[in-house]
Amino acid sequence: MIISGQYIDISKREIYPADIGIDNGIIVSITPCIKAPENYIMPGFVDAHIHIESSMLIPSEFSKLALVHGTIGTVSDPHEIANVLGIKGIDFMIENAKLSPLKCLFGAPSCVPATSFEHSGATISADDIHQLLSRDDIGYLSEMMNFPGVLNNDEEILKKIASARFYNKPIDGHAPGLLGNDAKAYISHGISTDHECTSLQEALDKISYGMKILIREGSAAKNFDALHPLISLFPDMCMFCSDDKHPDSLLEGHINILVKKAIDLGYDLFDILSIACIHPVIHYSMPIGLLNIGDPADFIIVDSLIDFTVQSVFINGEQVVQHGILQCSIPSYSYNDMSICNTNLITEKDIILYGDTSLVHVIEAIPGQIVTGRSIYRMESINGILSSSCNDDILKIVVINRYSISKPAIGFIKGFGLKSGAIASTIAHDSHNIITIGVDDTSIIEVVNALIEVKGGISLYNNTLSVLPLDIAGLMSSQDAYTIANRYIEIETLVKQTGCIMPAPYMALSFMALLVIPTLKLSDIGLFDGEIFQCINLIQST
């Protein structure tokens, strides 16, 4: 097979007409020619860090949305399902991904559970990590979120890092806000990447110690605008990633969106394509071709170097996408029951908060960020009960352990803007308990009990109930990608009718229990202060 077009040689920083010869899925020749079609042949895009589970789609269905945007590979951390199902969940992700031509490299989740201040469905020990990293289908140690453990030389944490070094596999980082000597000490353990930088100063500091920075643009965390100067300052130290991407966002685009944004800002084409296509493959030793002779025939064809509209996608010499339409058959997945919800239906007495008029700690959600602010609010007691105050956008937030029966944790949050109803989800990083925000207890009870009955998903109550069940661990659906994407859009549209001002409400909600991201979060155990890394009382001491 011969494919002709304008060949983009990223390593030599050249573009010229050429015929690409392919035999048995391998590139066997690249021959310059006088004339070729006016489209561009280039390596495919690679997402350098993603949790596929956050798309609410199993890997085979996720691939249907990613491939059409020119993504041919992902560096995939199965951390989310591991927190629910342990190694069984990791094995599921790997096996299901084999149904698709998308080349997914999976890691060994380093922090399951992420902290000791929450309950998860599983634990992955240092011995488990050693066994996982010995496998050929595990390519790296996933994000080391417990940076306090690293800095304090926690024995279990250091054993996990030692295993990655023993097998000569990369170690991903996760250290939001870490600077100076602390960042240097963290990186010195061989931790080579970070996707949590929210400012250029932080990124430059980490680069100075040899760390590579992943420029992230997901559904909730959007850091491209802050970090894009790195594309020209330190192009060799950057990669693009999405981290967490909901299905509606995937309909619009993937890594191709970051490429287009960088092009529009005037950055060098070859630097951009190196970041989007080459660096992840080299850093993680991914089995993805880079459009050289002898490589697997993995590449994409785009219409221009301005719009980057993907015309075709080839993987192992097979055309899997043509003009936005899949050309390959990705079978549906048959599975045994992988849902889990071991808690009881709740009643008003479970979540009522008795108390006198008090000063309470309030989580402040920030649009486009997964970090939160914090404030103190004077909560008025009405008939001895502390409740939401819609006028001040102070809403009740509740987290409920879904792995065993225990008392719900209650807090207050600002920034979502709901004026009626409640929303809930079993996607609640990182332990994935049930999380809900609502203006009144009746609505909260409706959305929580709906999820308990279907054993996981997302829900909305605003006079009527809407539920999207997620039958795989309460995180993903086994249904068709486009069906789930459109159903999610329907529910999110209804959420906006409650007055919600958060651009991606369910994604934002999912991070309100993520304790390893500062500053104030809520776990199923209680209110957690990420700056001092311990639980605190909801009521401020006087």
C-alpha positions as CSV (number, residue, x, y, z in Angstrom):
1,M,0.0,0.0,0.0
2,I,1.2,3.5,-0.9
3,I,-0.1,6.6,0.9
4,S,0.8,9.9,-0.8
5,G,0.7,13.4,0.7
6,Q,2.8,16.2,2.2
7,Y,5.1,14.3,4.7
8,I,5.8,16.1,7.9
9,D,9.2,15.0,9.2
10,I,9.1,16.3,12.7
11,S,12.6,15.3,13.7
12,K,14.2,16.9,10.6
13,R,11.7,19.8,10.8
14,E,10.9,19.4,7.1
15,I,7.7,19.1,5.0
16,Y,7.8,17.7,1.5
17,P,5.7,15.6,-0.9
18,A,6.3,11.9,-0.5
19,D,5.0,8.4,-1.0
20,I,4.7,6.3,2.2
21,G,5.1,2.6,1.5
22,I,3.4,0.2,3.9
23,D,3.8,-3.6,4.0
24,N,2.2,-5.8,6.6
25,G,1.5,-2.9,8.9
26,I,5.0,-1.6,8.8
27,I,6.4,1.5,7.0
28,V,8.9,0.2,4.5
29,S,9.7,3.3,2.5
30,I,9.4,7.1,2.5
31,T,10.1,8.3,-1.0
32,P,10.2,12.0,-1.9
33,C,8.2,12.8,-5.1
34,I,7.6,15.7,-7.3
35,K,3.9,16.0,-6.6
36,A,1.5,14.7,-4.0
37,P,-2.0,15.5,-2.7
38,E,-2.3,18.7,-0.7
39,N,-3.0,17.0,2.6
40,Y,-0.5,16.3,5.4
41,I,0.8,13.0,6.7
42,M,2.0,13.2,10.3
43,P,2.3,11.0,13.5
44,G,-0.9,10.7,15.5
45,F,-1.7,12.5,18.7
46,V,-1.0,11.0,22.1
47,D,-2.7,12.0,25.4
48,A,0.2,11.9,27.9
49,H,-2.0,11.4,30.9
50,I,-5.7,10.4,31.2
51,H,-8.1,8.5,33.4
52,I,-10.3,6.9,30.8
53,E,-12.8,6.2,33.5
54,S,-13.6,9.9,33.7
55,S,-15.1,9.8,30.3
56,M,-17.8,7.6,31.8
57,L,-16.9,5.2,28.9
58,I,-15.1,1.8,29.0
59,P,-11.9,2.0,26.9
60,S,-13.3,0.4,23.8
61,E,-16.1,2.9,23.7
62,F,-13.8,5.8,24.7
63,S,-11.7,5.0,21.6
64,K,-14.6,5.6,19.3
65,L,-14.6,9.3,20.3
66,A,-10.8,9.7,20.6
67,L,-9.8,8.1,17.3
68,V,-11.9,10.4,15.1
69,H,-9.9,13.3,16.5
70,G,-6.6,11.8,15.5
71,T,-5.7,10.3,18.9
72,I,-3.8,7.1,18.3
73,G,-2.5,6.5,21.8
74,T,-3.1,7.3,25.5
75,V,-1.0,7.1,28.7
76,S,-3.8,5.7,30.8
77,D,-3.8,5.7,34.6
78,P,-6.5,3.2,35.8
79,H,-6.4,4.7,39.3
80,E,-10.1,5.4,39.4
81,I,-11.4,1.9,38.9
82,A,-8.5,0.6,41.0
83,N,-9.9,2.5,44.0
84,V,-13.2,0.7,43.5
85,L,-12.2,-2.8,42.4
86,G,-8.4,-3.1,42.9
87,I,-6.3,-5.2,40.5
88,K,-9.5,-6.7,39.1
89,G,-10.4,-3.3,37.8
90,I,-7.0,-2.7,36.2
91,D,-7.2,-6.1,34.4
92,F,-10.6,-5.1,33.1
93,M,-9.3,-1.9,31.6
94,I,-6.4,-3.6,29.9
95,E,-8.5,-6.4,28.5
96,N,-11.3,-4.2,27.3
97,A,-8.9,-1.8,25.6
98,K,-7.7,-4.7,23.4
99,L,-11.1,-4.6,21.6
100,S,-10.0,-1.3,20.0
101,P,-7.0,-0.3,17.8
102,L,-6.3,2.7,20.0
103,K,-2.9,2.0,21.7
104,C,-3.4,2.5,25.4
105,L,-0.4,2.2,27.8
106,F,-1.7,1.5,31.3
107,G,0.2,2.3,34.5
108,A,0.3,0.8,38.0
109,P,-1.7,3.1,40.3
110,S,0.6,4.2,43.0
111,C,-1.9,5.5,45.6
112,V,-4.8,3.2,46.3
113,P,-6.3,4.6,48.4
114,A,-4.9,8.1,47.8
115,T,-4.9,8.9,51.6
116,S,-5.8,7.4,54.9
117,F,-8.5,10.0,55.4
118,E,-11.1,8.3,53.3
119,H,-12.6,4.8,52.6
120,S,-12.1,3.2,49.2
121,G,-13.1,-0.1,47.8
122,A,-9.6,-1.6,47.5
123,T,-6.0,-1.3,48.6
124,I,-2.9,-1.8,46.4
125,S,0.2,-2.5,48.4
126,A,3.9,-2.0,47.6
127,D,4.1,-5.8,46.9
128,D,1.1,-5.5,44.5
129,I,2.9,-2.6,42.7
130,H,6.0,-4.7,42.3
131,Q,4.0,-7.5,40.8
132,L,2.1,-5.1,38.5
133,L,5.3,-3.4,37.3
134,S,6.8,-6.8,36.4
135,R,4.1,-7.3,33.8
136,D,4.7,-6.3,30.1
137,D,1.2,-4.7,29.9
138,I,2.0,-2.2,32.7
139,G,4.2,0.5,31.4
140,Y,4.9,2.9,34.3
141,L,4.1,3.9,37.9
142,S,1.1,6.2,37.8
143,E,1.0,9.6,39.5
144,M,2.6,9.6,42.9
145,M,0.0,11.7,44.6
146,N,1.2,11.2,48.2
147,F,4.0,13.8,47.9
148,P,4.0,14.2,51.7
149,G,4.8,10.5,51.9
150,V,7.7,11.0,49.5
151,L,9.1,13.9,51.3
152,N,8.8,12.2,54.7
153,N,10.4,9.0,53.3
154,D,7.4,6.8,54.0
155,E,8.6,3.2,53.7
156,E,5.6,1.9,51.7
157,I,5.8,4.8,49.2
158,L,9.5,4.4,48.7
159,K,9.1,0.7,48.1
160,K,6.7,1.5,45.2
161,I,9.2,4.0,43.7
162,A,12.0,1.4,44.1
163,S,10.0,-1.1,42.1
164,A,9.6,1.3,39.2
165,R,13.3,2.0,39.2
166,F,14.0,-1.7,39.4
167,Y,12.0,-2.4,36.3
168,N,13.3,0.8,34.6
169,K,9.8,2.2,34.1
170,P,8.9,5.9,34.3
171,I,7.3,7.4,37.4
172,D,4.6,10.0,37.0
173,G,4.2,12.8,39.5
174,H,1.3,14.7,41.1
175,A,2.5,17.6,43.3
176,P,0.2,20.6,43.0
177,G,1.9,23.8,44.3
178,L,5.1,22.1,45.3
179,L,8.1,24.5,44.9
180,G,11.7,25.0,45.8
181,N,13.6,22.5,47.9
182,D,10.4,20.4,48.4
183,A,10.0,20.1,44.7
184,K,13.6,19.3,44.2
185,A,13.5,16.6,46.9
186,Y,10.3,15.1,45.4
187,I,11.8,15.0,41.9
188,S,15.1,13.5,43.1
189,H,13.3,10.2,43.7
190,G,13.1,9.8,40.0
191,I,9.6,11.2,39.6
192,S,9.7,12.6,36.0
193,T,6.4,14.3,35.2
194,D,3.8,16.5,36.7
195,H,0.4,17.4,35.2
196,E,-0.8,19.6,38.2
197,C,0.9,22.9,37.5
198,T,-1.5,25.8,37.5
199,S,1.0,28.6,37.1
200,L,3.9,29.3,34.8
201,Q,6.1,30.0,37.9
202,E,5.4,26.5,39.3
203,A,6.1,24.8,36.0
204,L,9.4,26.7,35.5
205,D,10.5,25.8,39.0
206,K,9.9,22.1,38.4
207,I,11.5,22.2,35.0
208,S,14.6,23.6,36.6
209,Y,15.0,20.4,38.6
210,G,14.6,18.2,35.4
211,M,10.8,17.5,35.6
212,K,8.7,17.3,32.4
213,I,5.5,19.3,32.5
214,L,2.2,18.0,31.1
215,I,0.1,20.9,29.8
216,R,-3.4,19.9,30.8
217,E,-6.8,20.8,29.3
218,G,-9.6,18.6,30.6
219,S,-13.3,19.2,31.3
220,A,-12.7,20.7,34.8
221,A,-8.9,21.5,35.0
222,K,-7.9,23.9,32.3
223,N,-4.2,25.0,32.5
224,F,-3.3,25.7,28.9
225,D,-3.8,29.4,29.2
226,A,-1.4,29.6,32.1
227,L,1.2,27.2,30.7
228,H,1.4,27.7,27.0
229,P,4.5,29.9,27.1
230,L,6.4,26.7,27.9
231,I,5.8,25.6,24.2
232,S,8.5,28.1,23.1
233,L,10.5,28.4,26.3
234,F,11.0,24.6,27.0
235,P,9.4,22.6,24.1
236,D,11.6,19.5,24.9
237,M,10.2,19.4,28.4
238,C,6.5,19.4,27.6
239,M,3.6,17.1,26.6
240,F,-0.1,17.6,26.2
241,C,-2.7,15.8,28.3
242,S,-6.4,15.9,29.2
243,D,-6.3,14.1,32.6
244,D,-10.1,13.9,32.9
245,K,-12.5,14.4,30.0
246,H,-16.2,14.0,30.1
247,P,-18.0,12.4,27.0
248,D,-19.6,15.7,25.9
249,S,-16.1,17.3,25.7
250,L,-14.8,14.3,23.7
251,L,-17.5,14.9,21.1
252,E,-15.9,18.3,20.5
253,G,-12.2,17.2,20.4
254,H,-9.2,15.8,22.3
255,I,-5.5,16.6,21.9
256,N,-6.2,18.1,18.5
257,I,-7.9,21.0,20.3
258,L,-4.6,21.8,22.2
259,V,-2.7,21.6,18.9
260,K,-5.1,24.0,17.2
261,K,-4.9,26.5,20.1
262,A,-1.1,26.4,20.1
263,I,-1.1,27.0,16.3
264,D,-3.5,29.9,16.7
265,L,-1.1,31.5,19.2
266,G,1.7,31.4,16.6
267,Y,4.0,28.8,18.2
268,D,6.4,26.8,16.0
269,L,4.7,23.9,14.2
270,F,7.4,21.4,14.8
271,D,7.6,22.2,18.5
272,I,3.9,21.7,18.9
273,L,3.8,18.4,17.0
274,S,6.8,17.2,19.0
275,I,4.8,17.9,22.2
276,A,1.6,16.4,20.9
277,C,2.9,13.3,19.0
278,I,6.5,12.5,19.8
279,H,7.5,13.2,23.4
280,P,5.0,10.8,25.1
281,V,6.0,7.9,22.8
282,I,9.6,8.4,23.7
283,H,9.2,9.1,27.4
284,Y,7.0,6.1,28.0
285,S,8.5,3.8,25.4
286,M,5.1,3.3,23.8
287,P,4.7,0.9,20.9
288,I,3.6,3.6,18.6
289,G,5.1,4.4,15.2
290,L,6.6,7.9,14.7
291,L,6.4,7.8,10.9
292,N,9.9,6.4,10.3
293,I,11.0,3.5,8.2
294,G,10.6,0.3,10.2
295,D,7.9,1.8,12.5
296,P,4.4,0.5,12.8
297,A,2.3,2.4,10.3
298,D,0.6,4.6,12.8
299,F,-0.2,8.1,11.5
300,I,-2.9,10.6,10.6
301,I,-3.7,12.7,7.6
302,V,-5.0,16.2,8.1
303,D,-6.4,18.7,5.7
304,S,-4.2,21.7,6.6
305,L,-1.7,23.0,9.1
306,I,-4.2,25.6,10.2
307,D,-7.4,23.8,10.9
308,F,-5.9,20.3,11.5
309,T,-9.2,18.6,10.5
310,V,-8.5,14.9,10.6
311,Q,-9.2,13.2,7.3
312,S,-7.8,9.7,8.0
313,V,-6.3,7.7,10.9
314,F,-4.1,4.7,10.3
315,I,-3.0,2.3,13.0
316,N,-0.7,-0.7,12.2
317,G,-1.4,0.1,8.5
318,E,-5.2,-0.2,8.8
319,Q,-7.3,2.8,8.1
320,V,-9.5,3.1,11.2
321,V,-11.0,6.5,10.5
322,Q,-12.0,8.2,7.3
323,H,-13.6,11.7,7.3
324,G,-14.7,11.4,10.9
325,I,-16.3,8.0,10.6
326,L,-14.9,4.8,12.1
327,Q,-13.8,2.3,9.5
328,C,-13.1,-0.5,12.0
329,S,-15.5,-2.7,14.0
330,I,-15.2,-2.3,17.8
331,P,-17.3,-5.0,19.4
332,S,-19.6,-4.4,22.3
333,Y,-18.4,-5.7,25.7
334,S,-20.1,-8.5,27.6
335,Y,-19.3,-8.6,31.3
336,N,-20.2,-10.0,34.6
337,D,-21.6,-7.6,37.3
338,M,-19.0,-5.0,38.1
339,S,-21.2,-2.7,40.2
340,I,-20.7,-2.0,43.9
341,C,-22.8,-0.1,46.4
342,N,-22.8,-1.6,49.9
343,T,-24.7,1.2,51.7
344,N,-28.3,1.6,52.8
345,L,-30.8,4.1,51.4
346,I,-30.6,7.3,53.4
347,T,-33.3,9.3,55.2
348,E,-33.6,12.8,56.5
349,K,-32.2,11.9,59.9
350,D,-29.0,10.7,58.3
351,I,-28.1,14.1,56.9
352,I,-29.8,16.6,59.1
353,L,-27.3,18.9,60.8
354,Y,-28.2,20.1,64.2
355,G,-26.5,23.1,65.7
356,D,-26.6,26.7,66.9
357,T,-25.7,29.7,64.8
358,S,-22.0,29.2,64.1
359,L,-19.1,30.1,62.0
360,V,-18.5,27.2,59.5
361,H,-15.6,26.4,57.1
362,V,-16.8,26.6,53.5
363,I,-15.3,24.9,50.5
364,E,-15.0,27.4,47.6
365,A,-15.2,25.8,44.2
366,I,-13.4,27.6,41.3
367,P,-14.5,27.2,37.7
368,G,-11.8,25.7,35.5
369,Q,-9.7,24.5,38.5
370,I,-9.7,21.4,40.8
371,V,-8.0,23.4,43.5
372,T,-10.5,25.0,45.9
373,G,-10.5,28.1,48.0
374,R,-11.9,28.4,51.5
375,S,-13.8,30.9,53.6
376,I,-15.6,31.3,56.9
377,Y,-19.4,31.8,56.8
378,R,-21.8,32.7,59.6
379,M,-24.5,30.0,59.3
380,E,-27.8,30.9,60.9
381,S,-29.5,28.2,62.9
382,I,-33.2,27.9,62.1
383,N,-35.1,25.8,64.6
384,G,-31.8,24.3,65.8
385,I,-30.8,23.2,62.2
386,L,-28.0,24.4,60.0
387,S,-29.1,24.3,56.3
388,S,-28.1,25.6,52.9
389,S,-28.4,29.3,52.2
390,C,-29.2,29.7,48.5
391,N,-29.1,33.5,48.6
392,D,-25.4,33.4,49.6
393,D,-24.7,30.3,47.4
394,I,-23.8,28.3,50.5
395,L,-25.0,24.7,49.8
396,K,-24.9,21.5,51.7
397,I,-22.4,19.0,50.4
398,V,-22.5,15.3,51.6
399,V,-20.2,12.4,51.0
400,I,-21.4,8.9,51.8
401,N,-19.2,5.7,52.0
402,R,-20.5,3.3,49.4
403,Y,-18.4,0.4,50.4
404,S,-19.8,-0.1,53.9
405,I,-22.5,1.4,56.1
406,S,-21.4,4.5,58.0
407,K,-22.5,8.0,59.0
408,P,-22.4,10.5,56.1
409,A,-20.0,13.4,56.2
410,I,-21.5,16.9,55.9
411,G,-20.1,20.2,54.8
412,F,-20.9,23.4,53.0
413,I,-19.7,24.6,49.6
414,K,-19.9,27.8,47.6
415,G,-19.5,28.3,43.8
416,F,-22.0,26.0,42.2
417,G,-25.0,28.4,42.3
418,L,-27.9,25.9,42.5
419,K,-31.2,27.6,43.3
420,S,-33.2,24.4,43.4
421,G,-32.8,20.7,43.6
422,A,-29.6,18.6,44.0
423,I,-27.0,16.7,42.0
424,A,-25.1,13.5,43.0
425,S,-22.5,11.2,41.6
426,T,-20.5,8.0,42.4
427,I,-17.6,9.6,40.5
428,A,-15.9,11.3,43.4
429,H,-12.1,11.3,43.2
430,D,-10.3,9.4,44.4
431,S,-12.2,6.8,46.4
432,H,-15.4,7.3,44.5
433,N,-17.9,7.4,47.3
434,I,-21.3,9.0,46.8
435,I,-21.0,12.8,46.6
436,T,-23.9,15.2,46.5
437,I,-24.7,19.0,46.6
438,G,-28.2,20.3,47.1
439,V,-30.3,23.2,48.3
440,D,-32.5,21.1,50.6
441,D,-32.4,17.7,52.3
442,T,-35.4,16.3,50.4
443,S,-33.6,16.8,47.0
444,I,-30.4,15.4,48.4
445,I,-32.2,12.2,49.6
446,E,-33.8,11.8,46.1
447,V,-30.5,11.9,44.2
448,V,-28.5,9.8,46.6
449,N,-31.1,7.0,46.9
450,A,-31.5,6.9,43.1
451,L,-27.8,6.1,42.8
452,I,-27.8,3.5,45.6
453,E,-30.7,1.7,43.8
454,V,-28.8,1.5,40.5
455,K,-25.5,0.9,42.2
456,G,-23.8,3.9,40.8
457,G,-24.0,6.8,38.2
458,I,-24.9,10.4,38.1
459,S,-28.3,11.9,39.1
460,L,-30.3,15.1,39.3
461,Y,-33.4,16.0,41.1
462,N,-35.2,19.2,40.3
463,N,-38.9,18.4,40.7
464,T,-38.3,15.4,38.6
465,L,-35.5,12.8,38.8
466,S,-33.0,12.1,36.1
467,V,-30.4,9.3,36.4
468,L,-27.6,8.0,34.2
469,P,-26.6,4.6,35.5
470,L,-22.9,3.7,35.3
471,D,-22.8,-0.1,35.4
472,I,-19.0,-0.6,35.5
473,A,-17.9,0.2,39.1
474,G,-20.2,3.2,39.3
475,L,-17.7,5.0,37.0
476,M,-18.4,3.9,33.4
477,S,-21.2,2.7,31.2
478,S,-20.9,-0.3,28.9
479,Q,-23.3,1.4,26.5
480,D,-22.4,3.0,23.2
481,A,-20.2,6.1,23.4
482,Y,-22.5,8.4,21.5
483,T,-25.5,7.3,23.4
484,I,-23.8,8.1,26.7
485,A,-22.4,11.4,25.5
486,N,-25.8,12.6,24.3
487,R,-27.5,11.4,27.5
488,Y,-24.9,13.2,29.6
489,I,-25.5,16.4,27.6
490,E,-29.3,16.1,28.4
491,I,-28.7,15.8,32.1
492,E,-26.1,18.5,32.2
493,T,-28.5,20.8,30.4
494,L,-31.1,20.1,33.1
495,V,-28.6,20.9,35.8
496,K,-28.1,24.3,34.3
497,Q,-31.8,24.9,34.9
498,T,-31.3,24.7,38.6
499,G,-29.2,27.8,38.4
500,C,-25.9,26.0,38.4
501,I,-23.1,28.3,37.2
502,M,-20.3,25.7,37.1
503,P,-19.3,25.1,33.4
504,A,-18.8,21.3,34.0
505,P,-20.9,20.6,37.1
506,Y,-20.4,16.9,37.4
507,M,-16.7,17.0,36.7
508,A,-16.3,19.8,39.2
509,L,-18.4,17.9,41.8
510,S,-16.2,14.8,41.4
511,F,-13.1,16.8,42.5
512,M,-14.7,18.2,45.7
513,A,-13.6,14.9,47.5
514,L,-10.1,14.9,46.1
515,L,-8.1,15.3,49.2
516,V,-4.6,15.5,47.6
517,I,-5.6,18.7,45.9
518,P,-5.6,21.8,48.1
519,T,-7.2,23.5,49.9
520,L,-10.5,22.3,51.5
521,K,-12.3,19.1,50.5
522,L,-14.8,16.7,52.0
523,S,-14.2,12.9,52.3
524,D,-16.6,10.3,53.7
525,I,-14.8,10.8,57.0
526,G,-15.1,14.5,57.2
527,L,-13.8,18.0,56.2
528,F,-10.2,17.8,55.1
529,D,-7.6,20.6,55.0
530,G,-5.1,19.9,52.3
531,E,-2.6,22.5,53.5
532,I,-2.1,20.7,56.8
533,F,-3.1,17.3,55.5
534,Q,-5.6,16.4,58.2
535,C,-9.3,16.5,59.0
536,I,-10.7,19.6,60.7
537,N,-14.0,20.4,62.4
538,L,-16.8,21.9,60.2
539,I,-17.5,24.4,62.9
540,Q,-14.8,26.9,63.6
541,S,-13.6,27.0,67.2
542,T,-14.2,30.3,68.9
